[in-house]
C-alpha cells in the first residue's frame, strides 16, 4: 500500500476508523479543480474519500468479503460540490442567492446577510426598520450607516440572519466529529447485501444543503430515507430537487397529537435519526439524543449545527455562507480591492454532508460489532477550522475537468432534470440514485 493522504487520515481518525483501511484510498486527478487560496480541493476529495471508505467498510461487515479498494475521481468531486449550479429543471438553472443575500459595506467593515427564505428576508428588513418592499439599494444605504456588529446583533435578535465579516481567521478549531456510545442494544442488520446501507431506515430532519447531502448519500447506498418537515416552513424548491434524489418527503406537525403519534411509529423501527437544527431546538419534542436513545435502544443519532456545539455562537442559526464570513474564510479569500470573497463552492455544506454520511456509516459498522447506538455531532465551523488551520496544501495533479462527464438526466415530478451524479468511489459503488426526487411533502409517513 502507498502512503495515505494526510487529510483523509485525519477525517478517518476523527471517526474512529481502523487506521490500516485508510491506506486503501487513492485519488485520480482532474487538474486544479475548486481553485482557491485555501485548500478546498484537498478538503473536498478527503470528505468523499472517507465516505467512500466508510461505505466499503460497512459493506464488508455485512457481506464478510474484504474491504473494497477506494479510488475517488477529483473531477466527480468538483462537479458534485457545485451540484446546485449544474441542476437544470426543464432546462432552467437553479435560482441563485436572493437579491438581499450577500456582502454589504457597513460604517466600519462588512456584513454578510442571508435572505433566501421569505421569513428571513422579512425579519432582516423589519429589524432594520425598512419596508418589506425594500430593494438591494435601500438595504445597502441602510447598512452603510451602521456598524457590522450592530447589524449582526440587531438582525439576530429579530430572528434574521446577518454576520459581521471577520477580518482574520478564527484561531479556534471545533472538533471535526464528536461521538459517544449510547445505552441499549439495537437490532442486527441482515446480510449479505448488494449496497452498504440496504435495509437501514433513516429519519431525515434536515434542511438546505449539508444535512440533505448526507441523507442523499445514504439513500444512494441503499437506505430508506424519509425526510420529515413541518408544513409551516416550506423548503426552497430548487434546493429540495438538488438534494432529494433517492429519498422520500413527508410533512408532520409535531405540535399535533396525530402527527406526533405518526412520528413515534416511524421512530419505533428507525435505525438512524439525522437532524440539522440548532443545539437544543428539537428537545421540546423529546428529540434530544438521550430521549431518542431511551425510546429506541441502539439508535444512531447524528446532529449538525453551524457554529459548533459549545461557545458563544453555538446556539445561533447559520448557513455555509455566514460561517465562511464569521470565521475568517471570507477575509482569506478577499479580492484585491479588499472586498470579502467566498470559496468556489459551498464547501462547508458539501464537505460536512459527506463527512456526516461517513460518520453514520462508521457508526453502523461499530453497532454491528457491539449492538450499541451512537450520538454523532458535526458542525460547519468544525469543517471550516480544518480548512483554515489543519490541511497542508498539495500540488494539483495532472488532468482536466469536464463536468459533463459527471452529469446525467432523468424525468421527475418536477419535470426533466439534469443533475450531478454521485462522486463516491469504492469499487462497485452506485453512481446514480434509484429514484428521482419526489414532491416536497408528497409522500406518506410510512417506511417502504
N, C-alpha and C positions, 0 to 999 in steps of 0.2 A: 504494500500500500504506500501511496505517496503521502507527503506532508499535508495535514488538514488545513483548511482555510481558518485563519485566526478568528474572524468574526462569526463564522458558522460554529466553531468550537465554543465560543463564548455563549451564544444563544443556547446551544445544546447542553452545555454545562448548567446554565441557569434553570433548565427544565429537568435536570436530574437524569439526563440520558446516559446510557452506558458509554464511557469515553471511547472505547475501541470502534464503535459504529461510525463515528463522525469521519473516520479516515476513508470511508466508502463514498463520500460526497465529492463530486467534481463539477466543474462548470465549463460550458462551452461559450467562448467569447463571441460578441457581436459588435466589437468596436466600442467607442466611448459613449455608451448609452447613458441616459439620465445625467447629462453633464451638469456639474455644479461645483462650487468651491468646497462644499462638504462632500464626504464620501457616500453619496446616495447610491451609486451603483453597487458598492460593496455591501451596504445595508440591505438593499432590496434583494440581491441574489441570496444573501445569507438567510433571510427570513423564509424565502421559498425553499431554500436548501434544507433547512431544519424541518419545515413542514413535510417536504417530500420524504425525508428520512424517518420522521415520526410515523408517517403513513406506512412506509415499508416495514418498520419495526412492528407495528400493530398487526399488519398482515401476516408477518412471520409468526407472531404469537398465536394467531388464530388458525393458522394452517399447519404449523410445525415445520415449514420449509425455511431455508436460510433467508436472511435479510437480503432483499434485492439491492443491487447497486443503484446509486442515485447519480444522474447527470442532468443538471439544470442548464437550459439554454438562456443566456442573458438577454437574447432578443425577445424570447417569450416573456421574461420577467418585465422588461421595459414596456412591452405592449400592455401587459396586464396591469401594471402600476398606473397607467393612464387609461384604464378601460372606459371610464366615463367619456373621454374625448373621442374614442373610437365608436361609441354607441351611435347607431342610426335606427330610427323608428320610421319605417316607410320613407327612408331617405333623409329624414330630418335629424340634424345633430341635437345632442343634448343641450338644454338651456344652461349657459354658464352661470357664474356668480351674478346675483341680482345687482341692480344699479347702486343700491345703498350698502353693498358689501365691498370692503376694500380698505386700502390705506388712505388716511386723511392727515393733512398737516394740522397741528394744533399750535397754540401760542408758544409751546416750549418743546415741541418734538413731533411725534407721530402717534396715531392711534389706528388700530385695526378693528373694523366692525364686521358683524355677520348678521345679515338681514334677509337670508334666502327664504325663510319661513315667514308667512304673513304675521304671525303673532310676535315674532322677534322684530320685524320691521315696525309694527305698531308700537311696541314698547320702547324701541330706540327713539322714535320721533317724539313720543309722549314724554319720555324722560328729559329730552332736550327742549321741551316746550314748543315743538314745531307742529304744524298742521299735518294731518295724516296724508295729505296730498303733496307734501314737500318733495322736491326732486333732489338730485345729487348736488346741484349748485347751491341750493338752500342749505342742505346739510353741511356742505363744505364751508360755507360762510359762518355757520353757527360754530362749528368745531374749531375754526381758526382763532376764535376769541377765547377759547377755554384751554386749560392745561390738560395734558393727556391723562394724568392721574385722576383729575376731577371728572373727566368724561367717563373713564372706566368705572369709577365708583358710583356715579350718578346713574349710569345706564344699568349697571349690575343690580343696584337696589330696586330698579323698576322691572327686573326680570328680563332685561335685554342683554345683548352681547357686544361688548367692546373691550379691548385690551390695549393698554399703553404699550407701545413698542419698546422693548428693552434695547439699550444701546450697546450692550455687550453680552456675551454668553453667560447664562446662569451656571455657576460652578457646581451646583448640586446635581446628583445623579440618582433619581429614584430607582429602585430595583427593576430589572427587566421583567422578572416573573417572581411572584411570591406564591408559595404553595404550602398547604398544610393538610395533613391527613385528618379526615373527619370520622365520626363514630359510625358504627353499624357495618353490616356486611351486605354487599349488593349481589345481584344475580350474575351468573356467568354468561358471557356472550357465546353463542353457538359457533361452531366451526366444523369443517373448513368453509371458507367463503372466497368469493372472487374479488371483493372490494374490502378494504380495511374496516370501514365503518358500517358494513351491511348489518341491518337489524338494530342499529343504535338509534334511539329516539331522542331527539333534541328539541327542547323548547327554546325558541329564539325570541328573547325580549330585548332586541337591539334596534337601533335606528341609524340612518345616514350611511356611513361607509365602513368604518373599522369593524364593528360588530357583524354587520351583514356580509362583509368579505370573509370573515371566519366561518360563518354558518353556510355561506355559499360553497366554501371549500369542503366542509364536512358533507354537504349534500352531494357534491361531486364524487366523494369517496364512499357513497352508498347509504349515508344516514338518512333517516326520515326526519326532515327538519320542518317544523311547523312554527312559523313566525306569528307572534301574538302581539297585537297593537290595541290601544284604546281607540274607540271610534271617535273620541273627542279631539284627536290630534292627527290629521291625515299626514301621510308621508309624501314627500316630493315625488311626483310621478316618475320622472326620469331616473332618479336615484334608485327607486324601487326596481324599475326594469333592469337597471345595470347590475344590481346585486341580488336579484331574486331567482336566477336560474336554478332548477333542481329542487326548489323549496315550494312550500305552500304557505298561504297567508290567511289568517283569520282575525276577527275582531272580538274582543271580550272586554267588557267594562267591569273591572274587579271591584267597583263600588256597589255593584248589584249582587243580590244573593244568588240569582240564577247563573249569571256568568262566572261568579266565583266558584260555584259548585262544578261547573264545566271545567274550569281550570284545574281544580283539585283532582278531577277524574283523569285529566291528562297527566298531571304530575305523578299520579299513583304508579304509572308504568314508564315514566321517563328515565333515561339514563343520564342526561346532561341538561342543565339549565344555564343558558348564556345570557348575561344581562349587559346593558350598555348605558346605565343611568348613574347619576352621581352617587357617591357613597351614602348609604342610608336612605335613598329616595324611595326604595321599594319595601322598606322594613315595616311600614304600617299595614302592608298587606300580608305580613307574615312570610315575606320572601327573603329574609336575611339568610345567609348560608347556614347558620346554626338552626334556624327554624326549618329550612328545607331538608337538612340532613336528618332532623328528628322525624319528619314525616315520611321521608324517603331514604332509608339507610342505603349507603353505597352510592348515593347520587354524586355526580361531579358537577360543581358549580364553577362558573368562570365569569368574573366581573371585569369590567373595563371602565375606566374613568379618564378624564382629560389630564388633570394636573397632578396625579399621584394620590396615594391613599393616606398620606399624612402631610402636615404642613399647612400654612395659612390659606392656600388656594385649593385645598383638596376637595372642599365641598362645592366648588364653583362649576358652572356649566362651561363647556368649551368644545371647540372643534379643531381640526388639524390646523387650519389657517391661523386661528387665535393662539394656539400653543406655539406655532412657529414664531409668531410675533412676540409672545410673552417670555420665551426662554432665550431669545437672542439669535435664533436662526435667521430671522429677517434682517438683522444687523450684519451678520456674516455675509449674507447673500446680497447686500445692498449694491445699488448701481454706482457708477462713477459720480453721479450727481448727488449721492448721499441718500437718495430715496430708498426706503427699505425694499428688500427683494423677497422672493419666495423660491422654494425648491421646485425642480422641474416636474414634480408630481406631488400628489397628496401622500407623500411617502410615509408620514407618521401613521396615517389611517391604514394604508395598504400593508405596510410593514407590520404594524401591530396586529392587523387582521390575520395575516399568515402565521405570525408568532403565536397568536392565541389558538388558532386551529391546531398548531403543532403541540401546544401545551395540553390541549384537551385529548389529542390522540395519545400523547405520552401518559396522561393520567389513566386512560382506558387500558393501556398496556400494563401499567402498575396495578390497576384494580384486578386485572386478570390473574395477577400473582398473589395478591393478598386479600382481595374482596373488598377493600376499603375505598370509600369515596374520598374525593379531594376538593378543596376550595382553592381556586386559582385567581390571582389578581394581576392584571397588567394595566398599563396606562400609556397614553400618548407621550406624556412627559418622560417616562422611563425610556421609551424608544428615542426620544429627542436627546436625552442625556447621553446615550450611547453614540448617537450620530455626532454630537458636539465634542465628546471627550474620549470615546472609547474605541474608535476604529482607526487603524493605520491605513491611509490611502495606498492603493496599489495602482500600477500602470495598467491601463485598459488593454486587454489582449487584442490581437488582430481580429478583424472580422467586419462585417457590415450588417446593418439592421434594416430589415424591410418588414414593417408592421403587417403588411398584407398577408404574410406567411402565417400569421398567428390570429387572423380574423376568420370568422365563419358567419353563416346566415341561418335563420330559421323563421318559421311562422309562429305567431303568438297571439293571445287575445288582444294585444295592443297593436298588432299589425306585423309587417315583415321586419325582422331585426337583423342588423349586422352588429356583431359584438366580438370581444376578445375571448379567445379560448384560455383554458387554464394553463398556467406555467409549471405545474407540478411535474417532476421529472424522475420518479423512481421507475425502474424497468416495468413496463406494462401498465403504467398509470393511465387512467382515462384522460382524454384531452378535452372532452365536452360533456355537458350535463345531459342527464337522461330526459329531462323535460324543460320546456321554456318557462319563463316567468308566468305565474298565474296572476289574475287581477288582484290588486291590493285589497285585502279583506274579503276576498271572494270565495274562500274555502270554508268548509265545515270544521268545527273544532274537534276533530277526531284523528286518531292515528290511522295510517294506511293499514 
